[in-house]
Amino acid sequence: MTRYELLKLMCDGLTDTDNAPQLQKIITGIDNWEILIKEVSGQLLTPALYYSLSKKKLLEDIPNDVVEYFEVIYELSAEHNRVFFSEMFELGKQLNAAGVKPVLLKGAGSLWDDTYQDIGIRMMSDVDMLVSLEQYPACIKVFEELGYYTTANAKFWDDDEPHLPPYYHRNNRARFEVHHEVFSKRFQSILPAQDMLKQARLCTHDGVDFYLPSPTHRVLHNIVHSQLDDKGYKLRRVYFRQLYDQYVLHSHFAANIDWSEINTRMRVAGHERAFQYALQLESCFFAEDIAVDLSLDKVVARQVQFIPFWLNNWYYLKIRSFGLNFPSALSSTIRKIYNTLIYKDYRKRVWKRLFAWGR
């Protein structure tokens, strides 16, 4: 089974579609589960896959030791997220008392409004929240009074960073990042903080108020973060956790997402291809039936066509000379040459020579 086939199997297992009979045939034929475990764990999707396979009633077709591993990771994730939620709740009380009602971003927003079907599905590492510049002093004061600290000066530690240094607490697990902008300077024009703040909706739990971005802005944030901030589109990397987040948001909010607004914002900023690429990745790995009907750029169409080839070869090749990785600048040059040649008829011959040369 190739790496692409393993990743496709992982994504098929994560979807809500009724594909249990097809998955059962593939799962019963897997000989080496270690490879699949490595891929799923590397993408931080073990709890999500365990939960989905249990719903599809496929756990009995999986070796017991693999199921035990999945179950332990899922239970740890669920317990970890319950602690995160509790700490967000207690912090929210104090922030609300100071007149601050932040906007929860990314996974924190999904945890607060139960976007996922179960609290243990999405693995969390920190809590991102957005506040206006006017609320910064009050927000910082609350963190300091509660005993939170940073490893750097609580001023903007880098002009390009959209948030303060992370806040930690000796007795708490959650790490908090307080944003004054949604993205770094390079991509701020795509979605300015003021636009997100204006369209955010209030979400209350037991008297504690946080705002959440609109469904449109949540999807846009996910795409820009994975394809532009993390250079997924530029480097042809597929970040499957973010892609799964995109699929869940797409499925959960459906008609409430304004795809034309996302397309317009990305096009005006000169990143329309990255947006189309993100949608095609979702269609390729998760659900072709929910793909958005937009005219596909020819370049993006070719890039998507070669996703299996890229995952099966480029990831493992890690072009070497005498057993050592090339410097990043040279790797970048080779990647550019690859992007030029891959679409031509003689690509097989070129790659055959590259494989022989890199051994």
SERO-4910 file (N, C-alpha, C, O; in steps of 0.05 Angstrom, whole numbers):
BEGIN
 pado doro    nc1    nc2    nc3   cac1   cac2   cac3    cc1    cc2    cc3    oc1    oc2    oc3
  Met    A     17    -24      0      0      0      0     18     25      0     35     28     17
  Thr    A     14     43    -19     30     67    -21     22     87      1      2     84     14
  Arg    A     39    108      5     33    128     25      7    142     18    -10    148     36
  Tyr    A      2    148     -7    -22    161    -15    -46    144     -8    -66    154      2
  Glu    A    -45    118    -14    -67    100     -7    -72     98     23    -95     97     31
  Leu    A    -51     99     39    -54     99     68    -68    124     77    -87    123     94
  Leu    A    -60    147     67    -72    172     75   -101    174     65   -118    185     79
  Lys    A   -106    163     42   -134    163     31   -151    145     49   -174    151     55
  Leu    A   -140    122     57   -154    105     76   -160    119    102   -182    117    112
  Met    A   -141    134    112   -145    149    137   -168    169    134   -185    171    151
  Cys    A   -168    183    112   -189    203    107   -216    190    103   -236    201    112
  Asp    A   -216    168     89   -242    153     85   -253    145    112   -277    145    116
  Gly    A   -235    137    130   -244    130    157   -254    153    173   -270    149    192
  Leu    A   -245    177    167   -253    201    182   -279    213    172   -292    228    187
  Thr    A   -288    207    148   -312    220    138   -337    209    151   -337    188    163
  Asp    A   -359    224    148   -384    216    159   -401    199    139   -423    191    146
  Thr    A   -389    193    116   -404    178     96   -407    149    105   -391    138    120
  Asp    A   -427    136     94   -433    107    101   -416     89     83   -426     78     63
  Asn    A   -390     87     90   -372     71     73   -360     48     89   -338     38     82
  Ala    A   -373     39    110   -362     18    128   -357     -8    112   -335    -20    117
  Pro    A   -374    -18     95   -368    -43     80   -342    -41     64   -326    -60     64
  Gln    A   -339    -19     50   -314    -16     34   -289    -14     51   -269    -26     45
  Leu    A   -291      1     74   -269      3     92   -262    -24    104   -238    -30    109
  Gln    A   -282    -39    111   -278    -65    124   -261    -84    106   -243    -97    116
  Lys    A   -266    -84     80   -251   -100     62   -221    -92     61   -204   -109     61
  Ile    A   -216    -66     62   -189    -56     61   -175    -61     88   -152    -70     88
  Ile    A   -189    -56    110   -177    -59    137   -169    -88    142   -147    -92    153
  Thr    A   -186   -107    135   -179   -135    140   -155   -144    124   -143   -165    130
  Gly    A   -147   -129    103   -125   -137     87    -99   -123     94    -78   -128     81
  Ile    A    -99   -107    115    -75    -93    123    -57   -112    139    -66   -123    159
  Asp    A    -32   -114    131    -13   -132    145      5   -116    165     10   -126    187
  Asn    A     13    -92    157     31    -76    174     16    -52    184     14    -31    170
  Trp    A      6    -53    209     -9    -31    220     10     -9    230      1     14    234
  Glu    A     35    -15    234     54      5    245     56     29    226     59     52    235
  Ile    A     55     23    200     58     45    180     34     64    182     37     88    182
  Leu    A     10     52    184    -14     68    186    -14     84    212    -22    108    212
  Ile    A     -6     71    234     -5     85    260     14    109    259      8    130    269
  Lys    A     36    105    246     56    126    243     45    150    228     48    173    236
  Glu    A     31    144    206     19    166    190     -3    181    205     -3    205    206
  Val    A    -21    166    218    -43    178    232    -33    194    256    -43    216    261
  Ser    A    -14    183    271     -3    197    294     12    222    286     10    243    299
  Gly    A     27    220    263     42    243    254     24    266    245     32    289    246
  Gln    A     -1    260    238    -20    280    230    -38    289    253    -56    306    249
  Leu    A    -33    278    277    -49    285    301    -79    279    298    -96    294    307
  Leu    A    -84    257    284   -112    249    279   -120    223    291   -141    212    284
  Thr    A   -104    212    309   -110    187    322   -137    187    336   -153    168    332
  Pro    A   -143    207    354   -169    207    368   -192    208    348   -213    195    352
  Ala    A   -189    225    327   -211    228    308   -216    203    293   -239    195    288
  Leu    A   -195    188    285   -198    163    271   -211    142    289   -228    127    280
  Tyr    A   -202    141    314   -213    121    332   -243    126    336   -259    107    335
  Tyr    A   -251    151    340   -279    157    344   -296    150    319   -318    139    322
  Ser    A   -285    157    296   -300    152    271   -303    122    266   -324    113    258
  Leu    A   -281    107    270   -283     78    265   -301     64    285   -314     44    279
  Ser    A   -302     75    310   -320     63    330   -349     68    322   -366     51    326
  Lys    A   -355     92    310   -382     97    301   -390     79    277   -413     71    275
  Lys    A   -370     73    261   -375     56    238   -375     26    245   -379      8    229
  Lys    A   -369     21    272   -369     -7    282   -348    -24    268   -353    -47    260
  Leu    A   -324    -12    265   -302    -27    251   -279    -34    269   -260    -46    260
  Leu    A   -281    -28    295   -259    -33    313   -254    -63    316   -232    -72    321
  Glu    A   -275    -79    314   -272   -108    317   -256   -121    294   -247   -143    297
  Asp    A   -252   -106    272   -236   -116    250   -207   -108    252   -191   -114    234
  Ile    A   -200    -93    273   -173    -83    277   -160    -99    299   -173   -105    319
  Pro    A   -134   -105    297   -120   -119    319   -124   -106    346   -125    -81    348
  Asn    A   -126   -122    367   -131   -112    394   -111    -91    404   -118    -71    416
  Asp    A    -85    -97    398    -65    -78    408    -67    -51    394    -61    -31    407
  Val    A    -75    -51    369    -79    -26    355   -102    -10    366   -101     14    370
  Val    A   -124    -25    371   -148    -12    383   -142     -1    410   -150     21    417
  Glu    A   -126    -15    426   -118     -6    453   -102     20    451   -106     38    467
  Tyr    A    -84     21    432    -68     45    428    -86     69    420    -84     90    432
  Phe    A   -104     64    400   -122     85    392   -139     95    416   -143    119    419
  Glu    A   -149     76    432   -166     83    454   -152     99    475   -163    119    486
  Val    A   -127     92    481   -112    107    501   -107    136    492   -111    155    508
  Ile    A   -100    139    467    -95    166    456   -120    182    456   -120    206    463
  Tyr    A   -143    170    449   -168    184    449   -176    192    477   -184    215    481
  Glu    A   -173    175    497   -181    181    524   -163    203    536   -173    221    550
  Leu    A   -137    203    529   -119    224    538   -127    251    525   -126    272    538
  Ser    A   -134    250    500   -143    275    486   -168    286    498   -171    310    502
  Ala    A   -187    268    504   -213    277    516   -208    289    544   -219    310    550
  Glu    A   -192    276    560   -186    287    587   -171    314    585   -177    332    600
  His    A   -152    315    566   -137    340    562   -155    362    553   -152    385    563
  Asn    A   -173    357    535   -191    378    526   -212    387    547   -220    410    547
  Arg    A   -220    368    564   -238    376    586   -223    396    605   -236    415    615
  Val    A   -198    391    610   -182    409    626   -180    436    612   -183    457    625
  Phe    A   -174    436    586   -172    460    570   -198    476    572   -198    501    577
  Phe    A   -221    462    569   -247    476    570   -251    489    597   -261    511    599
  Ser    A   -245    474    619   -248    485    646   -231    510    650   -240    529    662
  Glu    A   -206    509    640   -188    532    644   -197    556    627   -194    579    635
  Met    A   -208    550    603   -219    571    586   -243    584    600   -247    608    600
  Phe    A   -259    567    613   -283    576    627   -276    595    650   -287    616    653
  Glu    A   -257    586    667   -248    602    690   -236    629    681   -241    650    693
  Leu    A   -219    627    660   -207    652    650   -229    670    638   -228    695    642
  Gly    A   -248    659    624   -270    674    613   -286    690    634   -294    713    629
  Lys    A   -290    678    657   -304    692    679   -290    718    686   -302    739    688
  Gln    A   -263    716    689   -248    740    697   -246    760    675   -247    784    680
  Leu    A   -244    751    650   -243    769    628   -269    784    625   -270    808    620
  Asn    A   -291    769    627   -318    782    625   -322    802    647   -333    824    642
  Ala    A   -312    796    672   -315    815    694   -299    841    688   -306    863    698
  Ala    A   -278    839    672   -262    862    665   -272    876    639   -260    895    629
  Gly    A   -295    865    629   -307    877    605   -295    867    579   -299    880    558
  Val    A   -281    845    580   -268    834    556   -282    808    547   -285    790    564
  Lys    A   -290    807    522   -302    783    511   -287    775    485   -295    784    464
  Pro    A   -266    759    488   -249    753    465   -264    736    444   -284    724    449
  Val    A   -252    736    420   -261    717    399   -243    693    399   -218    696    397
  Leu    A   -254    669    403   -238    645    403   -232    636    375   -250    635    358
  Leu    A   -207    629    369   -198    622    343   -192    592    341   -186    579    361
  Lys    A   -193    582    316   -185    555    309   -197    534    328   -221    533    331
  Gly    A   -180    516    339   -191    494    355   -205    502    380   -224    489    388
  Ala    A   -197    525    391   -211    534    416   -240    541    410   -258    535    426
  Gly    A   -245    553    387   -273    559    379   -289    534    375   -312    533    383
  Ser    A   -277    514    362   -291    489    358   -297    474    384   -318    461    386
  Leu    A   -279    477    403   -283    464    429   -305    478    444   -321    465    457
  Trp    A   -306    505    442   -326    520    457   -355    516    447   -374    515    463
  Asp    A   -358    514    421   -385    511    410   -392    483    400   -412    479    386
  Asp    A   -376    463    408   -382    435    402   -385    430    372   -403    416    363
  Thr    A   -366    442    356   -366    437    327   -362    407    322   -374    396    304
  Tyr    A   -344    395    337   -339    367    334   -359    351    351   -370    361    370
  Gln    A   -364    326    342   -384    310    355   -376    300    383   -394    292    398
  Asp    A   -351    301    389   -341    291    415   -318    308    424   -302    318    407
  Ile    A   -315    313    450   -295    331    460   -266    320    456   -247    336    456
  Gly    A   -263    294    452   -236    283    449   -226    281    420   -203    273    416
  Ile    A   -242    289    401   -235    285    373   -211    301    364   -192    291    352
  Arg    A   -211    327    371   -189    345    361   -168    349    383   -174    358    405
  Met    A   -144    342    376   -121    346    395   -115    376    397   -112    389    376
  Met    A   -112    386    421   -107    414    426    -79    418    438    -70    402    454
  Ser    A    -66    440    430    -40    447    441    -41    475    454    -25    480    473
  Asp    A    -58    493    445    -60    519    457    -87    531    452   -104    519    438
  Val    A    -92    555    463   -117    569    459   -111    596    447    -97    613    459
  Asp    A   -121    601    423   -117    627    409   -142    643    413   -165    633    409
  Met    A   -139    669    420   -161    687    423   -154    714    412   -131    723    413
  Leu    A   -174    727    400   -170    754    388   -185    775    404   -209    772    410
  Val    A   -171    797    411   -183    820    424   -175    845    409   -155    845    395
  Ser    A   -191    866    412   -184    891    399   -161    904    414   -156    898    437
  Leu    A   -147    922    400   -124    935    413   -132    951    438   -117    954    457
  Glu    A   -157    961    437   -167    977    460   -169    959    485   -167    969    508
  Gln    A   -174    933    481   -178    915    504   -152    902    514   -153    887    533
  Tyr    A   -130    907    500   -105    894    507    -97    899    536    -91    880    551
  Pro    A    -97    925    545    -88    930    573   -104    914    593    -93    903    612
  Ala    A   -131    914    590   -148    900    609   -143    870    608   -143    856    628
  Cys    A   -139    860    584   -134    831    580   -108    823    593   -107    803    607
  Ile    A    -87    838    589    -60    832    601    -62    833    631    -51    816    645
  Lys    A    -77    852    641    -79    855    670    -93    830    683    -84    821    704
  Val    A   -113    820    670   -127    796    680   -108    772    680   -107    757    700
  Phe    A    -93    768    659    -74    746    658    -53    748    680    -48    728    694
  Glu    A    -43    772    685    -23    776    706    -34    771    733    -21    760    751
  Glu    A    -59    780    738    -72    777    764    -77    748    770    -77    740    793
  Leu    A    -82    732    749    -87    703    753    -62    687    755    -64    662    758
  Gly    A    -39    699    752    -14    685    755     -2    674    730     17    658    730
  Tyr    A    -13    683    707     -1    675    681     24    691    676     27    714    685
  Tyr    A     42    679    661     68    693    655     76    686    626     66    667    614
  Thr    A     94    703    615    104    698    588    134    694    590    147    702    610
  Thr    A    146    682    570    175    678    569    189    702    557    213    702    553
  Ala    A    173    723    549    184    747    537    168    771    547    148    768    561
  Asn    A    178    795    541    164    819    549    136    819    537    132    813    513
  Ala    A    117    827    552     89    827    543     82    850    525     60    862    527
  Lys    A    101    858    509     96    877    487     97    861    461    103    837    462
  Phe    A     91    873    439     92    857    414    121    849    410    138    865    402
  Trp    A    126    824    414    154    814    413    165    814    385    190    813    382
  Asp    A    149    816    365    158    818    338    136    833    322    113    826    324
  Asp    A    144    853    308    124    869    293    108    852    274     85    859    267
  Asp    A    119    830    264    106    814    245     86    794    258     69    783    244
  Glu    A     89    789    284     72    770    298     45    782    303     43    805    311
  Pro    A     24    766    299     -3    776    303    -13    773    332    -35    780    339
  His    A      5    763    350     -4    759    378     19    764    397     43    767    389
  Leu    A     12    766    423     32    769    444     47    743    448     39    722    438
  Pro    A     69    744    463     82    718    471     62    701    486     44    711    499
  Pro    A     64    674    483     45    657    496     44    660    526     65    665    539
  Tyr    A     21    658    538     17    659    567     16    631    579      1    615    569
  Tyr    A     31    626    600     31    600    614     23    604    643     23    627    653
  His    A     16    582    656      9    582    684     22    557    697     20    535    685
  Arg    A     34    561    720     48    538    732     29    515    739     38    492    739
  Asn    A      4    521    745    -14    500    754    -35    492    733    -52    476    738
  Asn    A    -33    504    709    -52    499    688    -38    487    664    -14    490    660
  Arg    A    -54    474    647    -43    461    622    -44    480    598    -25    481    582
  Ala    A    -66    495    596    -70    511    572    -50    533    569    -43    547    588
  Arg    A    -41    536    544    -25    559    536    -42    578    520    -55    569    501
  Phe    A    -42    603    527    -59    623    514    -43    642    496    -23    652    505
  Glu    A    -53    646    472    -41    666    454    -62    687    448    -83    681    437
  Val    A    -56    712    456    -75    734    453    -68    749    427    -47    762    426
  His    A    -85    748    408    -81    761    382    -92    789    381   -112    795    394
  His    A    -78    806    367    -89    832    360    -95    833    330   -109    851    321
  Glu    A    -84    814    315    -91    810    287    -95    780    282    -86    763    298
  Val    A   -108    773    261   -114    745    255    -89    732    243    -82    709    250
  Phe    A    -76    746    225    -52    735    211    -28    753    214    -30    775    224
  Ser    A     -5    743    206     19    759    206     16    781    185     -2    780    169
  Lys    A     34    800    186     32    824    169     28    818    139     13    831    126
  Arg    A     41    797    130     41    791    102     13    785     92      6    790     69
  Phe    A     -4    773    110    -31    764    101    -53    779    116    -76    770    114
  Gln    A    -47    800    130    -68    814    145    -89    826    128   -112    828    136
  Ser    A    -82    834    104   -102    846     86   -124    827     78   -146    836     70
  Ile    A   -119    801     79   -139    782     71   -163    782     90   -186    782     82
  Leu    A   -157    784    116   -178    785    136   -168    802    160   -157    791    179
  Pro    A   -172    829    159   -165    846    181   -180    838    206   -203    829    205
  Ala    A   -168    843    229   -181    836    255   -208    850    258   -226    838    268
  Gln    A   -210    875    249   -235    889    252   -258    876    237   -281    876    247
  Asp    A   -252    864    214   -273    850    199   -283    826    214   -307    821    215
  Met    A   -264    811    226   -272    787    241   -288    795    266   -308    782    273
  Leu    A   -279    816    280   -292    825    305   -321    834    299   -339    829    315
  Lys    A   -325    848    277   -351    858    270   -372    836    265   -395    838    273
  Gln    A   -363    814    252   -381    793    245   -382    769    264   -396    750    260
  Ala    A   -366    771    286   -366    749    306   -393    747    320   -407    766    324
  Arg    A   -400    722    327   -425    717    341   -420    708    370   -400    694    375
  Leu    A   -437    716    388   -434    710    416   -442    681    422   -462    671    411
  Cys    A   -426    668    438   -431    640    446   -427    638    477   -405    644    486
  Thr    A   -448    631    491   -447    631    521   -450    603    532   -466    587    524
  His    A   -432    598    553   -434    573    568   -436    580    598   -418    591    609
  Asp    A   -459    574    610   -463    579    638   -455    607    647   -442    610    668
  Gly    A   -463    626    631   -458    654    639   -431    665    630   -426    689    635
  Val    A   -414    649    618   -388    659    608   -390    663    578   -398    646    563
  Asp    A   -382    688    570   -385    696    542   -359    696    527   -339    708    536
  Phe    A   -358    683    504   -337    686    485   -351    690    458   -373    682    453
  Tyr    A   -337    704    440   -346    707    413   -332    686    395   -310    677    401
  Leu    A   -346    679    373   -334    660    354   -335    673    326   -355    687    320
  Pro    A   -315    669    310   -316    680    282   -340    669    267   -351    648    274
  Ser    A   -349    684    247   -370    674    230   -360    649    216   -336    645    212
  Pro    A   -378    631    207   -370    606    193   -351    612    169   -332    598    164
  Thr    A   -358    633    155   -341    641    131   -313    648    140   -294    639    127
  His    A   -311    663    161   -284    671    171   -269    648    183   -244    647    182
  Arg    A   -283    629    195   -270    606    206   -257    589    184   -234    579    187
  Val    A   -271    585    163   -260    570    140   -237    585    127   -217    573    121
  Leu    A   -241    611    123   -220    628    111   -195    627    128   -173    624    118
  His    A   -198    629    155   -175    629    173   -160    602    170   -135    602    169
  Asn    A   -175    580    169   -162    554    167   -146    552    141   -124    542    141
  Ile    A   -158    561    119   -144    559     93   -119    576     92    -98    567     83
  Val    A   -121    601    101    -98    619    100    -76    608    118    -52    609    111
  His    A    -84    598    142    -64    588    161    -49    564    149    -24    563    151
  Ser    A    -63    545    137    -50    521    127    -36    525    101    -14    515     97
  Gln    A    -49    539     82    -38    542     55    -18    565     52      0    563     35
  Leu    A    -21    586     68     -3    609     65     16    613     88     40    614     84
  Asp    A      5    615    112     23    618    136     42    595    139     66    599    143
  Asp    A     31    570    136     48    546    139     59    537    112     72    515    111
  Lys    A     54    552     91     66    547     64     58    520     52     73    508     38
  Gly    A     34    512     59     25    486     47     23    487     17     31    468      4
  Tyr    A     12    509      6      9    510    -23     36    514    -36     42    501    -57
  Lys    A     53    531    -26     79    536    -38     96    511    -38    110    505    -58
  Leu    A     96    495    -17    114    472    -14     99    446    -22    111    424    -20
  Arg    A     74    448    -30     58    424    -37     56    405    -13     57    380    -17
  Arg    A     54    415     11     50    399     34     20    396     41      5    416     37
  Val    A     12    373     50    -15    369     58    -16    366     88     -7    346     99
  Tyr    A    -27    386    102    -30    385    131    -58    373    137    -78    387    135
  Phe    A    -58    348    143    -84    333    144   -101    342    168   -126    340    166
  Arg    A    -89    350    190   -106    359    212   -122    384    204   -146    386    209
  Gln    A   -108    404    191   -121    428    182   -142    421    160   -163    434    159
  Leu    A   -134    402    143   -153    394    122   -178    381    134   -200    385    124
  Tyr    A   -174    365    154   -197    353    168   -214    375    182   -238    373    181
  Asp    A   -201    395    194   -216    417    205   -232    431    184   -256    438    188
  Gln    A   -221    435    161   -235    448    138   -259    431    130   -281    442    126
  Tyr    A   -255    405    128   -278    387    121   -300    388    142   -323    389    135
  Val    A   -293    388    168   -313    389    189   -328    415    189   -352    415    191
  Leu    A   -314    437    186   -327    463    184   -345    465    160   -368    475    162
  His    A   -336    455    138   -352    454    113   -377    438    117   -399    447    109
  Ser    A   -375    415    129   -398    398    133   -417    409    154   -441    407    151
  His    A   -405    420    176   -421    429    198   -438    454    192   -461    456    199
  Phe    A   -425    473    177   -439    499    172   -451    501    145   -470    516    140
  Ala    A   -441    485    126   -454    482     99   -463    508     87   -446    525     79
  Ala    A   -489    513     86   -500    537     72   -493    563     85   -497    584     73
  Asn    A   -483    563    110   -476    588    124   -449    599    116   -441    620    125
  Ile    A   -435    585     99   -409    594     90   -411    608     64   -423    598     45
  Asp    A   -401    633     63   -402    649     38   -376    644     22   -356    658     27
  Trp    A   -377    625      4   -353    618    -11   -345    640    -30   -321    643    -36
  Ser    A   -364    655    -40   -357    677    -58   -341    698    -43   -322    710    -55
  Glu    A   -347    703    -18   -331    722     -2   -302    712      2   -283    728     -1
  Ile    A   -299    687      8   -273    675     12   -257    677    -14   -234    685    -14
  Asn    A   -270    670    -36   -257    671    -63   -248    700    -69   -226    704    -80
  Thr    A   -266    719    -64   -259    747    -70   -236    757    -53   -218    770    -64
  Arg    A   -236    751    -27   -215    760    -10   -188    748    -18   -167    762    -19
  Met    A   -188    723    -25   -163    709    -34   -154    720    -61   -130    723    -66
  Arg    A   -173    725    -79   -166    734   -106   -154    762   -104   -134    768   -117
  Val    A   -166    780    -89   -156    808    -86   -128    808    -75   -112    825    -82
  Ala    A   -122    789    -56    -96    788    -44    -76    773    -62    -52    771    -55
  Gly    A    -85    762    -84    -67    748   -103    -63    719    -95    -42    707   -104
  His    A    -81    707    -80    -77    679    -71   -101    661    -79   -108    642    -64
  Glu    A   -114    667   -101   -137    651   -109   -130    622   -114   -146    604   -108
  Arg    A   -106    617   -125    -98    590   -131    -95    574   -105   -102    550   -104
  Ala    A    -85    586    -84    -82    572    -58   -109    564    -47   -113    543    -36
  Phe    A   -129    582    -51   -157    576    -42   -168    552    -58   -179    534    -47
  Gln    A   -164    553    -84   -175    531   -101   -160    505    -94   -173    483    -94
  Tyr    A   -135    507    -89   -119    483    -82   -130    470    -57   -132    446    -55
  Ala    A   -136    487    -36   -147    477    -11   -173    463    -15   -178    441     -4
  Leu    A   -190    474    -32   -216    461    -38   -212    434    -53   -227    415    -47
  Gln    A   -194    434    -71   -189    409    -86   -177    388    -69   -182    364    -73
  Leu    A   -160    395    -49   -150    376    -30   -172    363    -14   -173    339    -10
  Glu    A   -191    380     -5   -214    370     10   -230    351     -7   -239    330      2
  Ser    A   -235    358    -32   -250    341    -50   -236    315    -55   -248    294    -57
  Cys    A   -210    316    -58   -194    293    -65   -193    273    -42   -195    249    -46
  Phe    A   -190    283    -17   -186    265      6   -211    259     22   -212    239     36
  Phe    A   -230    277     21   -253    274     40   -280    270     27   -293    250     31
  Ala    A   -288    289     10   -316    287      0   -320    302    -26   -322    326    -26
  Glu    A   -320    287    -48   -323    300    -74   -351    313    -76   -354    332    -92
  Asp    A   -370    302    -62   -398    312    -65   -403    339    -53   -424    351    -58
  Ile    A   -384    349    -36   -388    376    -24   -369    396    -36   -366    418    -25
  Ala    A   -355    389    -58   -337    409    -70   -352    433    -80   -374    431    -90
  Val    A   -340    456    -77   -353    482    -85   -350    485   -115   -329    479   -126
  Asp    A   -371    494   -127   -372    497   -156   -359    524   -164   -373    544   -167
  Leu    A   -333    523   -169   -318    546   -178   -301    538   -202   -292    515   -204
  Ser    A   -297    556   -221   -281    550   -244   -252    545   -235   -240    562   -222
  Leu    A   -242    522   -242   -216    513   -232   -193    523   -251   -194    518   -275
  Asp    A   -174    536   -239   -150    545   -254   -135    521   -265   -133    500   -251
  Lys    A   -125    523   -289   -112    501   -303    -87    492   -287    -81    468   -286
  Val    A    -72    511   -276    -48    504   -261    -56    488   -236    -43    468   -230
  Val    A    -76    497   -222    -85    482   -198    -95    454   -206    -90    435   -192
  Ala    A   -109    452   -228   -118    426   -238    -95    407   -242    -97    383   -235
  Arg    A    -73    417   -254    -49    399   -258    -36    392   -231    -28    370   -227
  Gln    A    -35    412   -213    -23    406   -187    -39    385   -172    -27    367   -159
  Val    A    -65    386   -173    -82    366   -159    -78    339   -172    -79    319   -158
  Gln    A    -75    339   -198    -72    313   -213    -48    298   -203    -48    273   -203
  Phe    A    -27    312   -194     -2    299   -186      1    297   -155     23    291   -146
  Ile    A    -21    300   -140    -19    297   -111    -10    269   -103      8    267    -87
  Pro    A    -22    247   -115    -12    221   -108     18    217   -114     32    206    -97
  Phe    A     27    226   -137     55    224   -144     72    239   -124     93    229   -115
  Trp    A     64    263   -117     79    279    -98     82    266    -71    103    264    -60
  Leu    A     59    256    -60     60    243    -34     76    217    -34     89    211    -14
  Asn    A     75    202    -55     88    177    -57    118    179    -61    134    162    -53
  Asn    A    127    201    -74    155    203    -82    170    226    -69    191    222    -57
  Trp    A    159    250    -71    175    272    -61    179    271    -31    201    278    -22
  Tyr    A    159    262    -16    161    262     13    184    243     22    199    250     40
  Tyr    A    186    220      8    206    201     16    233    206      4    254    197     15
  Leu    A    234    219    -19    259    223    -33    279    239    -16    301    231    -12
  Lys    A    270    263     -6    287    280     10    315    282     -2    335    275     10
  Ile    A    316    291    -27    339    289    -44    365    291    -29    370    310    -14
  Arg    A    382    271    -32    407    269    -17    431    269    -35    430    261    -58
  Ser    A    454    278    -23    479    275    -36    499    263    -16    504    275      5
  Phe    A    510    240    -22    528    226     -4    514    221     24    527    222     45
  Gly    A    488    216     23    474    209     48    465    233     64    453    229     85
  Leu    A    471    258     55    464    282     70    442    297     56    442    298     31
  Asn    A    425    311     70    405    328     58    418    352     45    437    363     56
  Phe    A    408    361     22    418    385     10    410    409     27    391    408     42
  Pro    A    426    431     25    417    456     38    390    465     27    383    458      4
  Ser    A    375    480     43    348    487     36    347    503     10    328    500     -6
  Ala    A    367    520      5    367    536    -19    368    518    -44    354    523    -64
  Leu    A    385    498    -43    388    480    -65    362    463    -69    354    458    -91
  Ser    A    351    454    -46    326    439    -47    304    456    -60    288    445    -76
  Ser    A    304    482    -54    284    500    -66    288    501    -96    268    501   -111
  Thr    A    313    503   -105    319    504   -133    310    479   -148    298    480   -169
  Ile    A    316    456   -135    308    431   -147    278    428   -148    267    418   -168
  Arg    A    264    439   -128    235    438   -128    223    454   -151    204    446   -163
  Lys    A    236    478   -156    227    494   -179    230    480   -205    213    480   -223
  Ile    A    253    466   -208    258    451   -232    237    429   -234    227    423   -256
  Tyr    A    231    416   -212    211    395   -211    184    405   -220    171    392   -237
  Asn    A    176    429   -210    150    440   -217    148    446   -247    127    445   -259
  Thr    A    171    452   -259    172    458   -288    170    432   -305    157    431   -325
  Leu    A    184    412   -296    187    387   -312    164    367   -308    159    351   -326
  Ile    A    152    368   -284    133    346   -278    110    344   -297     99    322   -301
  Tyr    A    103    366   -309     79    365   -327     86    358   -356     68    356   -373
  Lys    A    111    353   -361    120    347   -388    122    317   -393    123    301   -374
  Asp    A    123    309   -418    121    281   -425    145    265   -415    143    241   -411
  Tyr    A    168    278   -412    192    263   -405    197    262   -375    219    257   -366
  Arg    A    176    268   -358    180    269   -329    189    243   -317    205    242   -299
  Lys    A    179    220   -328    187    194   -317    217    189   -320    231    179   -302
  Arg    A    228    197   -343    257    193   -348    273    211   -329    294    202   -319
  Val    A    264    236   -325    278    254   -307    279    243   -279    300    243   -266
  Trp    A    256    234   -269    255    224   -242    271    198   -238    282    193   -217
  Lys    A    271    182   -259    287    157   -257    317    164   -253    331    151   -238
  Arg    A    326    185   -267    354    193   -265    359    206   -237    380    202   -225
  Leu    A    339    221   -227    343    234   -201    344    213   -179    360    216   -160
  Phe    A    327    193   -181    328    172   -160    355    158   -160    367    153   -139
  Ala    A    365    152   -184    391    139   -185    413    156   -175    432    146   -162
  Trp    A    411    183   -180    432    202   -171    431    206   -141    452    210   -129
  Gly    A    407    205   -129    404    211   -101    412    187    -82    413    191    -58
  Arg    A    416    164    -93    422    140    -76    450    142    -65    458    124    -50
***
